[in-house]
């Protein structure tokens, strides 16, 4: 398996639980660490593409909502408010390290074969200018689950990794990786460091959704891995609580769970 440090183009997905406190308000310290670490990775020669959740969560915080809206207009309102907050945040923080960012809002419709090329071309041009694309689903208009929504950003990140011809997909979540049993229930649960195949047994280890602010659970991460596998892209699932752990990953230390079809 190719060393993590040798992977040049990296798609990094961060979830709502990484970006916000349980209150829904922004976790400022963590986001600042994330941006600083990604900027450093970019400066070291990697090409970084960021798939960021958080718009609805940040919108909830700004609108003073304690629970994620269940109705579509409520979700749209939170997304519209939160996406402004999210990009303002990234633009200001990355600018401290002389790195520009660009917003790319996608839906399933623009990811169809006849439009994918437009996304790919835009992304390539941005990367050539050392701009970090910040990608999210366009939750303000993506309301039709059958025609528009990708559904959650784990799968979106895997699709983006395919379009970008990435060397690696990193999913940063609120769990250390894939365990042999539910770590929230069993104290003796053990982290699985490497997975080469998504079997029925592996899928059986997946639990339900994560925090009340997000929509993804372990099963969505395994779905993303299967999408990435089709393009021979390896995936790392790791905890986003301490973004500086990315340094350990690229230094060759064991971090999270690595999903790779290559058994060498």
VOBA-1610 file (N, C-alpha, C; in pm, whole numbers, padded with zeros to 5 digits, always signed):
BEGIN
Unk+00084-00119+00000Unk+00000+00000+00000Unk+00088+00125+00000Unk+00058+00215-00088Unk+00135+00339-00100Unk+00130+00419+00030Unk+00244+00475+00072Unk+00250+00551+00196Unk+00156+00671+00190Unk+00095+00700+00305Unk+00003+00814+00313Unk+00075+00943+00275Unk+00199+00957+00318Unk+00274+01081+00291Unk+00299+01103+00142Unk+00290+00994+00062Unk+00313+01005-00081Unk+00186+01041-00159Unk+00072+01047-00091Unk-00052+01081-00160Unk-00056+01233-00178Unk-00063+01277-00302Unk-00056+01421-00328Unk-00191+01490-00316Unk-00289+01440-00390Unk-00421+01507-00391Unk-00512+01440-00289Unk-00557+01518-00193Unk-00630+01464-00079Unk-00765+01535-00065Unk-00869+01455-00056Unk-01001+01508-00021Unk-01023+01483+00127Unk-01053+01588+00201Unk-01075+01577+00345Unk-01218+01619+00375Unk-01292+01529+00434Unk-01431+01558+00470Unk-01443+01579+00620Unk-01500+01690+00661Unk-01523+01717+00803Unk-01673+01725+00828Unk-01715+01662+00936Unk-01857+01659+00969Unk-01897+01770+01063Unk-02027+01784+01080Unk-02081+01886+01168Unk-02029+01869+01311Unk-02014+01744+01354Unk-01968+01719+01491Unk-01825+01766+01513Unk-01747+01777+01405Unk-01611+01827+01416Unk-01610+01979+01426Unk-01702+02043+01357Unk-01699+02188+01345Unk-01773+02260+01458Unk-01865+02191+01523Unk-01949+02260+01621Unk-01946+02191+01757Unk-01984+02267+01858Unk-02009+02209+01989Unk-02146+02141+01987Unk-02177+02068+02093Unk-02308+02003+02100Unk-02421+02104+02103Unk-02390+02228+02139Unk-02491+02334+02139Unk-02528+02377+01998Unk-02447+02336+01899Unk-02468+02381+01762Unk-02382+02502+01727Unk-02325+02563+01829Unk-02240+02679+01804Unk-02101+02634+01759Unk-02033+02722+01689Unk-01904+02691+01631Unk-01799+02656+01736Unk-01724+02549+01711Unk-01611+02513+01796Unk-01489+02586+01741Unk-01467+02705+01788Unk-01367+02795+01731Unk-01227+02737+01737Unk-01189+02685+01852Unk-01054+02631+01869Unk-01027+02517+01771Unk-01125+02427+01756Unk-01105+02312+01669Unk-01097+02353+01522Unk-01183+02445+01482Unk-01182+02489+01342Unk-01051+02561+01310Unk-01002+02640+01403Unk-00874+02708+01382Unk-00761+02608+01367Unk-00761+02501+01447Unk-00660+02397+01435Unk-00671+02325+01301Unk-00794+02298+01259Unk-00817+02231+01132Unk-00761+02313+01016Unk-00795+02441+01014Unk-00749+02527+00905Unk-00597+02538+00904Unk-00538+02556+01021Unk-00391+02567+01029Unk-00323+02441+00978Unk-00377+02325+01015Unk-00319+02198+00973Unk-00334+02177+00823Unk-00453+02207+00769Unk-00475+02191+00625Unk-00387+02287+00545Unk-00371+02408+00596Unk-00284+02505+00528Unk-00141+02455+00526Unk-00096+02395+00635Unk+00039+02341+00643Unk+00057+02223+00546Unk-00044+02136+00538Unk-00038+02025+00443Unk-00029+02077+00299Unk-00106+02180+00271Unk-00102+02240+00138Unk+00036+02298+00111Unk+00093+02366+00209Unk+00225+02426+00192Unk+00334+02321+00173Unk+00310+02200+00226Unk+00411+02094+00216Unk+00407+02023+00081Unk+00312+02063-00004Unk+00308+02005-00139Unk+00185+01924-00171Unk+00099+01903-00073Unk-00025+01831-00100Unk-00128+01924-00163Unk-00220+01867-00237Unk-00332+01942-00294Unk-00456+01906-00213Unk-00510+02005-00144Unk-00618+01981-00048Unk-00752+02024-00107Unk-00849+01934-00096Unk-00987+01964-00130Unk-01069+01936-00005Unk-01146+02034+00040Unk-01220+02021+00165Unk-01369+02005+00137Unk-01425+01895+00182Unk-01571+01875+00177Unk-01621+01899+00319Unk-01697+02004+00335Unk-01733+02048+00469Unk-01883+02046+00493Unk-01924+01970+00592Unk-02059+01979+00644Unk-02065+02102+00733Unk-02175+02119+00801Unk-02181+02224+00901Unk-02274+02339+00873Unk-02319+02354+00747Unk-02402+02471+00716Unk-02531+02470+00796Unk-02601+02357+00797Unk-02727+02351+00871Unk-02701+02364+01021Unk-02596+02297+01071Unk-02563+02307+01212Unk-02530+02449+01255Unk-02449+02519+01174Unk-02414+02657+01206Unk-02536+02747+01196Unk-02620+02719+01097Unk-02744+02796+01082Unk-02835+02778+01202Unk-02843+02656+01252Unk-02921+02629+01373Unk-02871+02714+01489Unk-02737+02716+01506Unk-02680+02795+01615Unk-02710+02942+01601Unk-02698+02993+01479Unk-02719+03136+01458Unk-02867+03175+01472Unk-02955+03081+01440Unk-03098+03108+01453Unk-03152+03071+01591Unk-03063+03019+01677Unk-03104+02987+01813Unk-03189+02862+01825Unk-03173+02769+01731Unk-03251+02645+01734Unk-03173+02536+01806Unk-03242+02459+01888Unk-03177+02352+01963Unk-03182+02218+01889Unk-03280+02201+01804Unk-03296+02076+01731Unk-03294+02102+01580Unk-03243+02005+01505Unk-03241+02015+01360Unk-03385+02017+01308Unk-03423+02115+01225Unk-03560+02120+01174Unk-03596+01993+01098Unk-03720+01951+01111Unk-03766+01833+01039Unk-03833+01869+00907Unk-03877+01993+00893Unk-03943+02034+00770Unk-03841+02091+00672Unk-03869+02077+00543Unk-03776+02120+00439Unk-03746+02270+00443Unk-03847+02358+00455Unk-03815+02501+00461Unk-03726+02537+00579Unk-03744+02467+00692Unk-03658+02493+00808Unk-03515+02455+00781Unk-03494+02340+00717Unk-03359+02297+00681Unk-03297+02394+00580Unk-03378+02438+00484Unk-03328+02532+00383Unk-03286+02664+00447Unk-03366+02713+00541Unk-03334+02840+00607Unk-03203+02827+00685Unk-03188+02716+00758Unk-03064+02694+00833Unk-02944+02685+00740Unk-02962+02614+00627Unk-02852+02599+00531Unk-02812+02733+00471Unk-02911+02814+00438Unk-02883+02943+00375Unk-02806+03035+00470Unk-02848+03039+00596Unk-02779+03121+00695Unk-02641+03063+00727Unk-02639+02932+00747Unk-02515+02867+00789Unk-02407+02864+00683Unk-02445+02852+00555Unk-02344+02848+00450Unk-02267+02979+00441Unk-02336+03090+00462Unk-02268+03221+00466Unk-02166+03223+00579Unk-02208+03175+00695Unk-02122+03173+00813Unk-02000+03083+00788Unk-02026+02968+00727Unk-01920+02869+00704Unk-01813+02925+00611Unk-01852+02984+00500Unk-01754+03034+00404Unk-01682+03159+00455Unk-01755+03243+00529Unk-01691+03361+00589Unk-01579+03315+00683Unk-01611+03210+00758Unk-01515+03153+00852Unk-01391+03100+00780Unk-01411+03015+00681Unk-01298+02956+00609Unk-01217+03061+00536Unk-01283+03156+00475Unk-01214+03260+00399Unk-01121+03339+00490Unk-01169+03376+00607Unk-01088+03455+00700Unk-00974+03374+00759Unk-01001+03251+00798Unk-00898+03172+00864Unk-00787+03129+00768Unk-00824+03084+00648Unk-00722+03044+00551Unk-00642+03164+00501Unk-00704+03280+00499Unk-00633+03401+00454Unk-00516+03435+00546Unk-00524+03393+00672Unk-00413+03418+00765Unk-00286+03346+00720Unk-00303+03242+00638Unk-00189+03166+00588Unk-00170+03186+00437Unk-00226+03297+00388Unk-00213+03337+00247Unk-00265+03231+00151Unk-00372+03164+00191Unk-00436+03064+00106Unk-00579+03108+00077Unk-00616+03104-00050Unk-00751+03139-00090Unk-00838+03015-00096Unk-00967+03034-00072Unk-01062+02925-00080Unk-01171+02962-00181Unk-01240+02859-00230Unk-01349+02881-00324Unk-01466+02793-00285Unk-01585+02848-00291Unk-01704+02772-00257Unk-01756+02697-00379Unk-01784+02568-00362Unk-01848+02488-00466Unk-01966+02415-00403Unk-02088+02454-00440Unk-02210+02391-00390Unk-02264+02299-00498Unk-02279+02172-00464Unk-02315+02072-00564Unk-02448+02005-00529Unk-02514+01953-00630Unk-02630+01866-00613Unk-02610+01746-00703Unk-02691+01644-00681Unk-02680+01524-00764Unk-02698+01559-00911Unk-02783+01658-00939Unk-02811+01695-01078Unk-02686+01741-01152Unk-02601+01820-01086Unk-02480+01869-01153Unk-02369+01766-01152Unk-02392+01654-01084Unk-02292+01549-01083Unk-02322+01439-01185Unk-02429+01457-01262Unk-02459+01363-01369Unk-02351+01371-01476Unk-02340+01266-01556Unk-02228+01254-01649Unk-02208+01376-01738Unk-02316+01436-01789Unk-02300+01547-01882Unk-02258+01676-01815Unk-02260+01681-01682Unk-02221+01802-01611Unk-02098+01782-01522Unk-02064+01658-01497Unk-01948+01630-01412Unk-01822+01697-01465Unk-01808+01701-01597Unk-01688+01757-01657Unk-01672+01904-01619Unk-01783+01975-01609Unk-01777+02116-01570Unk-01723+02130-01427Unk-01768+02042-01340Unk-01719+02043-01202Unk-01570+02009-01199Unk-01533+01908-01274Unk-01393+01866-01279Unk-01304+01978-01331Unk-01346+02044-01439Unk-01265+02152-01497Unk-01247+02267-01399Unk-01356+02305-01333Unk-01348+02415-01236Unk-01255+02380-01121Unk-01266+02256-01074Unk-01183+02212-00962Unk-01035+02211-01000Unk-01007+02159-01119Unk-00868+02154-01165Unk-00808+02294-01176Unk-00885+02387-01228Unk-00833+02523-01244Unk-00808+02588-01108Unk-00899+02567-01014Unk-00880+02622-00879Unk-00754+02565-00814Unk-00736+02434-00824Unk-00619+02369-00764Unk-00490+02419-00828Unk-00495+02445-00959Unk-00375+02495-01027Unk-00334+02633-00976Unk-00430+02705-00918Unk-00401+02837-00859Unk-00376+02827-00708Unk-00359+02704-00658Unk-00335+02679-00515Unk-00453+02725-00429Unk-00570+02721-00486Unk-00692+02753-00412Unk-00749+02623-00356Unk-00797+02627-00233Unk-00861+02510-00173Unk-01011+02515-00199Unk-01064+02424-00280Unk-01209+02419-00299Unk-01277+02372-00170Unk-01379+02445-00128Unk-01459+02406-00013Unk-01595+02365-00067Unk-01625+02237-00053Unk-01741+02178-00121Unk-01846+02135-00020Unk-01969+02160-00055Unk-02082+02117+00026Unk-02198+02087-00068Unk-02295+02011-00020Unk-02416+01995-00098Unk-02498+02123-00086Unk-02565+02160-00193Unk-02646+02282-00192Unk-02779+02252-00125Unk-02777+02252+00008Unk-02895+02211+00084Unk-03011+02308+00070Unk-02984+02430+00025Unk-03092+02526+00011Unk-03185+02489-00104Unk-03134+02424-00206Unk-03218+02387-00321Unk-03232+02236-00337Unk-03148+02157-00270Unk-03153+02012-00285Unk-03262+01955-00196Unk-03384+01947-00249Unk-03498+01907-00167Unk-03563+01778-00215Unk-03532+01736-00335Unk-03593+01616-00390Unk-03498+01499-00372Unk-03529+01411-00280Unk-03437+01302-00247Unk-03411+01211-00366Unk-03506+01202-00458Unk-03490+01112-00570Unk-03408+01173-00683Unk-03411+01306-00697Unk-03348+01369-00813Unk-03231+01459-00780Unk-03231+01518-00660Unk-03129+01619-00633Unk-03032+01580-00523Unk-03084+01535-00410Unk-02995+01516-00295Unk-02897+01402-00315Unk-02771+01428-00283Unk-02675+01319-00267Unk-02710+01244-00139Unk-02753+01316-00038Unk-02803+01254+00084Unk-02722+01286+00207Unk-02592+01276+00199Unk-02505+01311+00310Unk-02364+01330+00254Unk-02282+01401+00330Unk-02154+01445+00275Unk-02045+01338+00272Unk-02068+01224+00335Unk-01970+01115+00323Unk-01969+01064+00179Unk-02088+01036+00125Unk-02096+00992-00014Unk-02054+01103-00109Unk-02093+01227-00078Unk-02052+01340-00161Unk-01900+01348-00168Unk-01833+01330-00055Unk-01687+01337-00052Unk-01625+01229-00139Unk-01684+01108-00138Unk-01632+01000-00220Unk-01652+01030-00368Unk-01766+01089-00402Unk-01791+01127-00542Unk-01694+01236-00585Unk-01670+01332-00497Unk-01574+01440-00526Unk-01434+01382-00544Unk-01397+01287-00460Unk-01265+01223-00473Unk-01250+01156-00609Unk-01358+01095-00656Unk-01356+01033-00789Unk-01341+01138-00898Unk-01421+01243-00892Unk-01415+01350-00992Unk-01278+01416-00994Unk-01221+01435-00876Unk-01092+01505-00864Unk-00973+01414-00892Unk-01002+01284-00911Unk-00892+01186-00928Unk-00795+01194-00810Unk-00854+01194-00690Unk-00775+01209-00568Unk-00696+01082-00538Unk-00590+01100-00461Unk-00507+00989-00418Unk-00554+00931-00284Unk-00635+01009-00212Unk-00678+00965-00079Unk-00800+01045-00036Unk-00892+00976+00033Unk-01006+01041+00096Unk-00994+01022+00246Unk-01001+01131+00321Unk-00997+01125+00467Unk-01131+01175+00519Unk-01198+01090+00596Unk-01325+01126+00659Unk-01300+01149+00807Unk-01318+01274+00849Unk-01300+01309+00990Unk-01436+01315+01056Unk-01453+01233+01160Unk-01583+01218+01223Unk-01570+01229+01374Unk-01676+01183+01446Unk-01673+01189+01592Unk-01640+01054+01652Unk-01579+00966+01572Unk-01538+00835+01619Unk-01398+00806+01568Unk-01321+00727+01641Unk-01181+00703+01606Unk-01162+00621+01480Unk-01262+00543+01444Unk-01253+00456+01327Unk-01358+00348+01337Unk-01337+00237+01267Unk-01431+00126+01272Unk-01389+00030+01384Unk-01483-00005+01469Unk-01458-00096+01582Unk-01521-00232+01557Unk-01473-00331+01630Unk-01529-00466+01617Unk-01663-00480+01688Unk-01697-00380+01769Unk-01829-00370+01831Unk-01852-00225+01872Unk-01972-00190+01908Unk-02007-00052+01939Unk-01927-00002+02060Unk-01835+00095+02040Unk-01753+00144+02152Unk-01834+00225+02253Unk-01952+00271+02215Unk-02036+00345+02309Unk-02103+00251+02408Unk-02110+00124+02372Unk-02178+00025+02455Unk-02081-00070+02523Unk-01974-00107+02453Unk-01880-00207+02504Unk-01743-00144+02531Unk-01698-00153+02654Unk-01569-00096+02691Unk-01453-00171+02628Unk-01473-00297+02592Unk-01365-00376+02535Unk-01363-00372+02382Unk-01438-00279+02324Unk-01439-00267+02178Unk-01299-00232+02127Unk-01259-00295+02019Unk-01125-00274+01964Unk-01131-00209+01826Unk-01043-00114+01804Unk-01035-00045+01676Unk-00976-00140+01571Unk-01037-00141+01454Unk-00986-00220+01342Unk-00896-00129+01259Unk-00765-00153+01255Unk-00674-00058+01188Unk-00681-00058+01036Unk-00706-00175+00975Unk-00708-00185+00829Unk-00824-00273+00785Unk-00896-00229+00681Unk-01003-00307+00621Unk-00978-00314+00471Unk-00975-00435+00416Unk-00948-00451+00273Unk-01074-00475+00190Unk-01182-00516+00255Unk-01304-00549+00181Unk-01425-00518+00266Unk-01528-00459+00203Unk-01652-00430+00275Unk-01743-00551+00263Unk-01738-00636+00361Unk-01817-00759+00364Unk-01946-00736+00442Unk-02034-00835+00439Unk-02157-00826+00518Unk-02123-00816+00667Unk-02015-00884+00708Unk-01974-00878+00848Unk-01930-00737+00887Unk-01857-00672+00796Unk-01813-00535+00822Unk-01934-00442+00829Unk-02029-00459+00737Unk-02149-00375+00738Unk-02230-00395+00865Unk-02226-00517+00919Unk-02301-00546+01041Unk-02247-00469+01161Unk-02121-00425+01150Unk-02061-00350+01260Unk-02108-00204+01263Unk-02169-00158+01153Unk-02212-00019+01143Unk-02334+00005+01229Unk-02333+00118+01302Unk-02445+00151+01388Unk-02537+00253+01322Unk-02610+00326+01404Unk-02704+00426+01354Unk-02637+00559+01330Unk-02719+00663+01317Unk-02669+00797+01288Unk-02591+00851+01408Unk-02512+00956+01383Unk-02428+01013+01487Unk-02502+01113+01573Unk-02450+01235+01584Unk-02508+01334+01672Unk-02637+01390+01616Unk-02710+01463+01699Unk-02835+01523+01656Unk-02813+01636+01555Unk-02690+01685+01545Unk-02661+01794+01452Unk-02629+01743+01313Unk-02588+01618+01301Unk-02548+01563+01172Unk-02645+01457+01124Unk-02618+01403+01004Unk-02705+01302+00947Unk-02633+01170+00926Unk-02501+01169+00937Unk-02425+01050+00901Unk-02401+00957+01018Unk-02395+00829+00988Unk-02354+00728+01083Unk-02246+00644+01019Unk-02207+00535+01084Unk-02101+00451+01029Unk-02140+00391+00895Unk-02268+00360+00876Unk-02309+00298+00751Unk-02286+00393+00632Unk-02304+00524+00653Unk-02280+00619+00544Unk-02131+00624+00509Unk-02046+00602+00609Unk-01903+00601+00583Unk-01863+00477+00504Unk-01924+00365+00534Unk-01897+00244+00457Unk-01949+00257+00314Unk-02063+00324+00298Unk-02113+00350+00163Unk-02014+00435+00084Unk-01957+00535+00152Unk-01857+00621+00088Unk-01734+00541+00049Unk-01693+00449+00137Unk-01577+00364+00106Unk-01603+00282-00019Unk-01723+00228-00031Unk-01756+00146-00149Unk-01752+00229-00276Unk-01797+00355-00268Unk-01789+00444-00383Unk-01643+00470-00419Unk-01561+00497-00318Unk-01419+00524-00341Unk-01347+00402-00396Unk-01383+00284-00347Unk-01320+00160-00392Unk-01336+00140-00543Unk-01450+00185-00596Unk-01475+00168-00740Unk-01372+00245-00823Unk-01313+00347-00764Unk-01211+00427-00834Unk-01072+00400-00777Unk-01059+00291-00699Unk-00931+00252-00639Unk-00873+00363-00551Unk-00960+00432-00479Unk-00917+00537-00387Unk-00926+00484-00245Unk-00816+00492-00171Unk-00814+00450-00031Unk-00883+00555+00055Unk-00935+00509+00168Unk-01008+00597+00259Unk-00955+00580+00401Unk-00939+00690+00471Unk-00904+00687+00613Unk-01021+00745+00691Unk-01068+00669+00790Unk-01170+00719+00881Unk-01102+00747+01014Unk-01110+00872+01060Unk-01041+00912+01183Unk-01124+01013+01260Unk-01087+01030+01385Unk-01156+01125+01471Unk-01113+01267+01438Unk-01210+01358+01428Unk-01179+01496+01397Unk-01166+01584+01519Unk-01171+01524+01638Unk-01166+01603+01761Unk-01034+01680+01774Unk-00926+01619+01726Unk-00795+01684+01732Unk-00737+01687+01590Unk-00765+01792+01515Unk-00721+01797+01374Unk-00572+01779+01354Unk-00491+01813+01456Unk-00346+01798+01441Unk-00305+01652+01427Unk-00397+01559+01457Unk-00368+01418+01439Unk-00341+01387+01292Unk-00383+01474+01203Unk-00351+01458+01060Unk-00200+01451+01039Unk-00124+01523+01121Unk+00022+01517+01111Unk+00071+01376+01139Unk+00013+01312+01241Unk+00052+01174+01273Unk+00024+01082+01156Unk-00092+01101+01096Unk-00129+01018+00981Unk-00026+01030+00869Unk+00013+01152+00836Unk+00107+01172+00726Unk+00251+01144+00767Unk+00274+01128+00896Unk+00406+01085+00943Unk+00418+00933+00949Unk+00314+00864+00906Unk+00319+00719+00899Unk+00273+00647+01025Unk+00219+00720+01121Unk+00170+00657+01243Unk+00032+00597+01220Unk-00004+00501+01304Unk-00135+00437+01292Unk-00243+00529+01347Unk-00332+00570+01258Unk-00441+00661+01295Unk-00571+00609+01234Unk-00671+00592+01315Unk-00802+00554+01266Unk-00802+00420+01195Unk-00893+00407+01100Unk-00906+00287+01018Unk-00876+00322+00873Unk-00786+00246+00812Unk-00755+00265+00671Unk-00829+00159+00589Unk-00907+00204+00494Unk-00977+00116+00403Unk-00902+00113+00270Unk-00848-00001+00235Unk-00768-00013+00114Unk-00788-00150+00050Unk-00816-00151-00077Unk-00830-00278-00151Unk-00695-00346-00167Unk-00588-00266-00159Unk-00453-00318-00178Unk-00404-00383-00049Unk-00377-00510-00052Unk-00335-00581+00068Unk-00184-00585+00085Unk-00108-00526-00007Unk+00039-00527+00003Unk+00086-00429+00110
//
